[in-house]
Amino acid sequence: MSDLSLLEILGVAIPALFVCGGVIWAVGMVRVFRQRQVLRYIDRIRAEELTGRVRQLKVRGQEEQAVQLVRGELGMPVRAARSWVKSV
């Protein structure tokens, strides 16, 4: 068993932290993009409330009902609504 020096540990840890930060940033950007997609249809407060209801339906396994909810609330096309529901 070899002992790792502090420089070797930092040489692995710093790039790993950088990659993790990049992934977290990318996920945040996807969320912002998806939120903006809904904000074209309604205001921010209703968008957050609709997102919560869609999440509840998805947890219950009712994804198709969530798509219908989004279509009914926003008048969004079927493909866009299905894509948005899957991303939530």
Phi, psi and omega per residue, in radians:
M1 nan 2.178 -3.112
S2 -1.698 2.574 3.092
D3 -1.504 2.323 3.095
L4 -1.588 2.379 3.097
S5 -1.435 2.883 3.138
L6 -1.065 -0.678 3.131
L7 -1.135 -0.656 3.102
E8 -1.164 -0.718 3.118
I9 -1.117 -0.802 3.118
L10 -1.132 -0.579 3.116
G11 -1.120 -0.446 3.093
V12 -1.653 -0.700 -3.030
A13 -1.211 -0.735 -3.080
I14 -1.120 -0.857 3.073
P15 -1.091 -0.621 3.120
A16 -1.117 -0.734 3.086
L17 -1.122 -0.678 3.112
F18 -1.099 -0.754 3.124
V19 -1.137 -0.758 3.112
C20 -1.073 -0.744 3.095
G21 -1.083 -0.703 3.107
G22 -1.121 -0.689 3.113
V23 -1.155 -0.776 3.125
I24 -1.076 -0.726 3.106
W25 -1.098 -0.758 -3.126
A26 -1.110 -0.729 3.110
V27 -1.107 -0.718 3.093
G28 -1.089 -0.684 3.128
M29 -1.177 -0.645 3.087
V30 -1.121 -0.731 3.110
R31 -1.078 -0.762 3.138
V32 -1.102 -0.760 3.135
F33 -1.068 -0.797 3.140
R34 -1.139 -0.658 3.113
Q35 -1.142 -0.710 3.113
R36 -1.117 -0.585 3.126
Q37 -1.047 -0.696 3.126
V38 -1.359 -0.568 -3.112
L39 -1.153 -0.301 3.038
R40 -1.166 -0.401 -3.069
Y41 -1.723 -0.647 -3.069
I42 -2.480 3.031 3.138
D43 -1.345 2.939 -3.023
R44 -1.079 -0.744 -3.091
I45 -1.138 -0.796 3.101
R46 -1.149 -0.594 3.122
A47 -1.122 -0.743 3.119
E48 -1.148 -0.684 3.130
E49 -1.174 -0.737 3.112
L50 -1.130 -0.699 3.099
T51 -1.063 -0.712 3.104
G52 -1.102 -0.753 3.131
R53 -1.158 -0.677 3.117
V54 -1.122 -0.732 3.111
R55 -1.070 -0.718 3.126
Q56 -1.089 -0.754 3.120
L57 -1.127 -0.693 3.134
K58 -1.151 -0.669 3.117
V59 -1.089 -0.638 3.119
R60 -1.373 -0.059 -3.140
G61 1.437 0.376 -3.100
Q62 -1.919 1.015 -3.066
E63 -1.149 -0.651 -3.134
E64 -1.160 -0.640 3.061
Q65 -1.141 -0.604 3.098
A66 -1.140 -0.710 3.103
V67 -1.088 -0.772 3.128
Q68 -1.119 -0.651 3.089
L69 -1.070 -0.816 -3.132
V70 -1.107 -0.760 3.126
R71 -1.094 -0.741 -3.135
G72 -1.176 -0.700 -3.115
E73 -1.293 -0.691 -2.971
L74 -1.921 -0.335 -3.042
G75 1.230 0.466 -3.108
M76 -1.326 2.523 3.069
P77 -1.044 2.699 -3.032
V78 -0.999 -0.859 -3.095
R79 -1.095 -0.724 3.137
A80 -1.171 -0.721 3.136
A81 -1.122 -0.769 -3.137
R82 -1.115 -0.727 3.122
S83 -1.116 -0.752 -3.130
W84 -1.137 -0.748 3.137
V85 -1.091 -0.721 3.129
K86 -1.139 -0.535 -3.092
S87 -1.423 -0.270 -3.109
V88 -1.345 nan nan
